[in-house]
Amino acid sequence: MKRVFVVIGFLFFISLPVHAEELLDLGTINVLTSRTSLLASDISKGVSIITSDDIEKSSATSIPELINTRSGIVVNNQLNNPKGISVDIRGFGETSNANILVLVDGRRTNQVDLSGVDWGQISLDSVERVEILRGASTVLYGDNASAGVINIITKKGHRDASAPTKIRTEVGSYQYHKEMISNGSTFKNMDYFLSYAHEQTSGYRSNGDYWANDYFGNLSTSLTDSFALNFSSGYHRDKYGQPGALFASDIATVGRTGTTHANDRGWTSDVFVNAEPEIDFDIGGSDAKFSWFNSYRKRYNKGLNVSSFGNYETSHQIQSIESRPKFEIESSAEEGFNNNLTAGVDFFYAKDKVRSGNQVSAQDFTGIIKQTYEFYALERMQLFDKFLINFGGRATRAEYLFDQIAVVANKERKSITDGSMNFGLGYKYNKNSQIYFDYSRSLRLPATDEFYQNKWQYVWGSGGGLNTSLKHQVGHNYEFGIRDISFSWVKTGANFFFMDIENEIYFDPVTFQNSNYVPKTRHWGFEVEGKTDFFDGLFQPFIHWTWQDAFFKGGEYGGNKVPFVPKNKISSGVTVSPLDGLQTTISLAWIDKRFAISDQNNNQPKLNSFITFDFKVDYKWKGIDVWFGVKNVFDREHDAYGVYSSGAGDMGFYPAPGRNYVGGASFEF
């Protein structure tokens, strides 16, 4: 911990302004995942940018489908609707949601409990681009960023005032339909974007229905040449079915589209408001910026499980506040030395009111508070336009309070203090290409429901309470990579990553508690990306390949694989544009075999590997866009998710959809 404070203090010393007659010109900004404005070619990590053009070519109807085409990412959807999605980066399996951080315009979307990110709240229609930063990024982002960061940038006001309004509709299999209307424009020093979307489907399986409304808006205004204000707000509401897992005997009885949980339901409402002032100024000839991001969010969700034992209901009412003042300074010198310092303070507070239990008997009530106080600094230096150096640290203190008032009264506290650090080197052998090395010490704090299990009484006696033996997770992450854009018609990248995770948090299927794996787990592998452009956009093939191995290093399950982590994943395809405005994309995805969730012993059969093919044809003419697509063209039968139940002694499967269709049209005016 002391070393982290030493690193942060040293950063302030070396970041004093460097005087120069000419300021550093960053040119076109390509990536913001670094929490400051940098060119993608200047970031010494595995970075993928999904542009608006990529989004239009894709057959995806949601952000998870979109990012699933990239290397290093595996998307799973156990409910076959937006509420059952998990995204895994670098092989964390069941706990993947807690190990990646998802931002929307800089706002944290991860919850303090294990529910993770609600992907149903983020409509693809409102997205301008998606930035994926693979690898630990705790220094800049704090908790949840132990495997990577996904930063979603929403659309802003249209610079083309002749077409500020867009109407879009989609229809597809399983009674799917979605309608969206948006309007955005720019007036002098202000731009805005407003959108409304409604989505509904009956789902592939019985009780797999989903219904949602989304409202979103942002406003940016420049009051002076150096002072700006950014506002955004959104409201989401949904209701959905939870079809649950099927054992082999269930599939024989009700089929792959059936369910044994016909009455399990869920409901969500979520509202947020963001405000961020920014001021640009000069310090001794160097560019500086101070910004202060503030966000308030209130979320209510309820789940109902109906069984022969009664109706079990759980509800969460979570209010969260984040406040993040940040300071940036850029300076350059004629001698070829440029530096960029990003430093700030992050404060996060969340309060969760939890009610759970049988609807007709005693219910538990627990109030949970989690708050974190963090200070970070990261310095980036560029020497002679060729050599890149970055290093920094973050100090973290987290405090938890659990106040259970029924059925048993119990109050407990827990605090955690630690730090993270980062060091990286890069060499740019041309303007847009580099080889790099990066080391990070990362942290992952326990989610609130990993730390605390309600005390209970009556039939089971007394138990539960704070999981005092649970520790926070620490990772040592190494990455070597190359990113090459030597020629405008081909873009390639490859990296090797190696991660040793101490005290990795996992759910123990024997004790039914969240535990730390001792001594450690190891995650390592390769990620490769390639995209080419022949004949000025006529023919654009691409391939993204991930090879990874995640296993328990010593201990009870020593040598066994981490469940639900495929060794291989390939996404490949080609976009063909034979006529102006007409383009066709054909793509495939292959997922290798993997052990089911909770099979740490690796003694159950693996889930089968599978290959799916997707197809999309799109035609644009003036402000009209019409498209049609087929997913899983060859109707390949496979399972989206699998869990081993030690109680039942059997495997539970979540069947994935077969061949399905989607089409739509949009009109801009």
Order of alpha helices (4+ residues) and beta strands (2+ residues): alpha-beta-alpha-alpha-beta-beta-alpha-beta-beta-beta-alpha-beta-beta-beta-beta-beta-beta-alpha-beta-beta-beta-beta-beta-beta-beta-beta-alpha-beta-beta-beta-beta-beta-beta-beta-beta-beta-beta-beta-beta-beta
